[in-house]
Amino acid sequence: MATMSRAEIISILGNADDDVVAEIRRIGASHEELAEARNWLVNDEAPMNEGRPLASSRVGRVIAFLEEIEEDAPAGRTE
């Protein structure tokens, strides 16, 4: 599987610093997996309520990482 470019990662996440890009690459998430992880995080209701299966292990790792950096973000930051 090819590693996503910085531009591809930013197209899904919006603004992302070098550490975020590097970690997404380290996890090895595909474009579709990163988009799915982002979808899980931004939806008011979990996608499983729409009949979708639970996230795969790689998607789950991306979700956990993105949740962690959102928790660490200063108040009022909207990345």
Backbone torsions as a table, in degrees:
resi	resn	phi	psi	omega
1	MET	NA	133.6	-179.6
2	ALA	-76.5	143.9	177.0
3	THR	-73.6	138.0	178.6
4	MET	-69.7	147.0	176.3
5	SER	-78.4	163.8	175.8
6	ARG	-57.0	-43.3	-179.0
7	ALA	-61.0	-39.5	178.9
8	GLU	-65.3	-42.9	-179.6
9	ILE	-63.9	-45.1	-179.8
10	ILE	-66.6	-31.5	178.7
11	SER	-63.4	-25.1	179.5
12	ILE	-94.1	-45.8	-174.0
13	LEU	-89.8	-17.7	-170.7
14	GLY	85.8	-148.3	-178.6
15	ASN	-62.7	127.0	179.0
16	ALA	-142.0	134.0	180.0
17	ASP	-81.5	174.8	-176.0
18	ASP	-59.3	-36.5	-179.3
19	ASP	-66.1	-39.8	179.2
20	VAL	-66.2	-46.2	179.3
21	VAL	-59.7	-44.7	-179.1
22	ALA	-62.6	-40.5	-179.1
23	GLU	-69.6	-39.8	176.7
24	ILE	-61.0	-42.2	177.4
25	ARG	-64.5	-41.4	-179.7
26	ARG	-62.1	-41.4	178.1
27	ILE	-63.0	-32.6	178.1
28	GLY	85.8	22.0	-178.8
29	ALA	-67.3	140.6	173.8
30	SER	-81.5	171.1	176.5
31	HIS	-55.2	-46.5	-178.8
32	GLU	-65.2	-40.1	-179.7
33	GLU	-67.1	-41.7	178.4
34	LEU	-65.0	-42.3	177.7
35	ALA	-62.3	-40.3	178.1
36	GLU	-64.4	-43.4	179.0
37	ALA	-61.0	-45.6	179.3
38	ARG	-61.9	-40.2	178.2
39	ASN	-60.7	-42.3	178.3
40	TRP	-60.8	-37.3	-175.4
41	LEU	-79.1	-31.6	-174.7
42	VAL	-93.4	-14.2	179.4
43	ASN	-76.0	140.5	175.7
44	ASP	-67.5	-33.7	177.4
45	GLU	-116.3	140.5	179.9
46	ALA	-60.0	140.0	177.7
47	PRO	-55.1	-23.8	179.2
48	MET	-67.0	-20.7	174.7
49	ASN	-71.0	-16.3	176.7
50	GLU	-95.2	9.7	180.0
51	GLY	87.9	8.1	179.4
52	ARG	-84.3	147.3	-180.0
53	PRO	-70.1	163.7	175.4
54	LEU	-59.9	154.3	-178.9
55	ALA	-62.9	145.3	176.0
56	SER	-66.1	169.8	-177.5
57	SER	-62.2	-40.2	179.6
58	ARG	-68.8	-41.9	176.8
59	VAL	-62.7	-40.2	177.5
60	GLY	-60.7	-39.2	177.9
61	ARG	-66.7	-38.8	177.9
62	VAL	-65.4	-44.1	178.6
63	ILE	-57.5	-48.7	-179.5
64	ALA	-59.8	-42.5	179.3
65	PHE	-64.5	-47.1	-178.9
66	LEU	-64.8	-37.0	176.3
67	GLU	-63.7	-40.7	-179.8
68	GLU	-62.4	-45.5	-178.7
69	ILE	-72.2	-28.5	175.3
70	GLU	-67.6	-38.2	177.7
71	GLU	-65.9	-33.6	-178.2
72	ASP	-82.7	-12.2	-177.6
73	ALA	-68.4	140.1	176.8
74	PRO	-60.4	149.5	179.6
75	ALA	-57.9	137.2	179.0
76	GLY	89.8	-10.0	179.2
77	ARG	-77.8	137.5	-173.3
78	THR	-118.5	29.7	178.1
79	GLU	-74.4	NA	NA
